Amino acid sequence: MSATNPARAVISWSAQEWIREYIRTKRQAEIVYQDPSGQMVVVHEVLHDILSRAGHDFLVLGTGKVLGVERVLLIDGQELTKQ
C-alpha cells in the first residue's frame, strides 16, 4: 500500500478475528503504520480495541493512541487491509 493508493477504511471479518485474538490475549504486536506526514512508524504495542464509527474502523493501542485502519500497514508482518 502506498500513500497515493486509497486504502480500505474497514477491517475485513477475517482480520477482525485475528486482531480480536491479540486483544483478548493482550499479546504485544509489532505495528507498522504511516503517520499523518507519511512517515513510516514501527511500534511494539498491545492492541486494546477495534472501534467502528460512521463506516470507518480504528485500532486503539494500549497507550490510548487511535489509528485509522487505512494508516496501518502491518501487524506482526500481516497486511491488515489485504485480509
Buried (B, 14 or more C-beta within 10 A) or exposed (E): BEEEEEBBBBBEEEBBEEBEEBBEEEEBBEBBBBEEEEEEEEBEBBBBEBEEEEEEBBBBBBEEEEBBBBBBBBBEEEEBBEB
